[in-house]
């Protein structure tokens, strides 16, 4: 009982750490140190001592160990290549990335006993959901002017960024909390499920205030994948009860097509209204500028990665700052707490794409390893019946095609939790029918 209470108390440090690490405007004058990093360091220290004293049973640890071993080797190889070839490096950013990677490795290692205990992991996810939603409410209240924090500016011109560095990071925060809440709702009681769905949908709706078109697309994608997964599981259950899944699928498809035809004019007019109000998407000019910057960065990242022989250049950003970005910084009305790299002798800009950024740093090994571990986590989440978690990972990684999400502790909490998920499929006890060999959903095994 005492051990359980101790675990429950220190897991609050982990929950607050992964959340506050995203709220970078709350950091002190030291850019790499903030309340999130302090909470994470406290949890890592306490958990590390207990792990050494009583080695726990690990589950799902092999893929994590293989990935981080491969990733460390790839970054070391890239750093050696940079030194040998004389490629200029920003030493401060290299050290920053090295410490960030070491923090993530320690986090993934010490999460092993947490994810091995299903009850402890469930409580941790619930606490992250509650604390994350509470922090979101505080950010919205701050943005509405109900209270003021002197060191924080929740607005990025007309876009909401809360206590994060920029609106895109706020959108990522809403994605992480939103789909985690939907995942908590999958395995909770009736009251817990209701609270999870409410927190999840309200959080995802709040992310629209960031006015990110990428966020809007990935949120719709994630909810669509979640809906499709739930429909497929329902169809599989009905088929095993004797109702042909083929007729179910035909009926559902016909119904959706009919509803789409009826609602198309309303959707078109509503879309025009949303755009004119500026509530979801930004104006076309700003969107074109962002798209141009991303295309320039992606081409530069591919070129740099190929020039390195697909080995990479080691830790740290290695791209030149686009001229459009430098020109935009000359404005006099910049928001407070703008965290942007300055031009120097060494290239120091990120690719705004997670896989391409890893390709520039660690070459094909780092980028390929990341894709493999993410794909494995999504597959294991689906097999365990965690449809919301799998859909959330898909949405978050698609969002990572426009931003770098690799070094967020919250992201790795979801990945490690998905890798450790146990398969929950059960064999059907239904009597086989003559046409079961041609059944649409026969390969699926769903909990009765």
C-alpha positions, 0 to 999 in steps of 0.5 A: 500500500505504501509503495502504491501511494509513493508511485501515485505521488511521484507519477504526478511529477511525470504527468506535470513534466510532460505537460509543462515541457510543451508550455515553453513561455513558462521557462526561466531565462535559461532557455533549456530549463523550465518547470516541465524539465524540473518535474521530469528531472525529479521523476527520473531521479526518484524512478531511477533510484527505485529501478536500481533498487528493485529491477521491474519487469519490462514489457515492450522494451525491445523495440524502444531499446533497438530504436534508441541504440540505432538512433544514437549510432546514426547521430554519432556517425553523422557528427563524425561525418560533419567533423571530418568534412568540415561542415560548420556546426552551432555548438550550442544547438548541438549540445541542446539536442544532445541533452534533449535526446538523453532526457528522452532516452532516460524517460523511455527507459524508466517508463518500462515499469510504468507501462508494465503495470496496467493500473498504474498506466491507466491512472497516469493517463487519467492524470495527464488528461485532467491536468492537461485540460485544466491547463488548457482552461487556464490558457483560454482564461488568460487569453480572454483577459480574465487574469494576466501573466507578465512574462506570457503573451497568449496571442501570436497576432490574431492566432492563439498560442496559449503558454506555448512558443507558437500557435503550431505548438499549441495545436500540437498540445490540443492534439495530444490532450484531445486524443489521450482523453478519447483514449481514456474514455475507451477503457473507463467507466460510464462516467469516466467515458463521458468525461473523457469524450467531453474533455477530448472533443472540447480540447480538439475544438480549442485547437482551432483557435490556433488557426492552423490549416494543418491542424484542422486536416489532421484532427478531421483525419484522426476522428475519421480513422477513429470512427472507421475503426469503431464501425469496423469493430461493430461490423465484425461483432455483428457478422459473428452474430450471424448478420453478413458484414457485406450487407452492413458495409453496403448499407453504411456506404449507401447511407453515407453517400445519400447523407453527403449528397443532401449535406453538400450544399450546406457544407459549402456555404458553411465552409465559406462562412468559416473562412470569411470569419477567420475562425479556422483557417488563415487568409490565403496570402499567409497560407501561401507564404507558409507553404512556400517556406515549407517547400523551400525547407523540405527541398533544402533538407532533402538536398542536405541529406543526399549530399551527406550520403544519407549519413546526416550531420549529427545533432542540431538543426542544419538548414539555412534560414529562408529569406522570407523568414528573415524579412518577416522578422524586421517587423516592429510589432513582433509578439513577446517571447519569440523563440527563433534562431538568428543568422550565423556562420552555421546553419541553424534552422529546422526542416519543419518536417519530423522525418526530414529533420531526422534525415538531415541529422541521422540520415536514412538510419534515423529516419527509417528507425523512427518510421518503423517504431511509430508504425509498430506502435500504431499497429500494437495500439490497434491490436490492443483495441485502443482505437483512439490511441492509434488514431491519435498517433496517426494524426499526430505523426501526420501533423509532424509532416509540417512540424518537428514533434520528435523531442516532445516527452508527451509524444514518447509517453504515448509511443511507449504506452502503445508499444507495451499494449497487450493484444486484447483480441479473443477468438470467436465462439460463433459457429462457422457458416458456409461462406465464412471463407469469403467473409469480409471481416473474418480475419478480425478478432474482436472482444465479444 
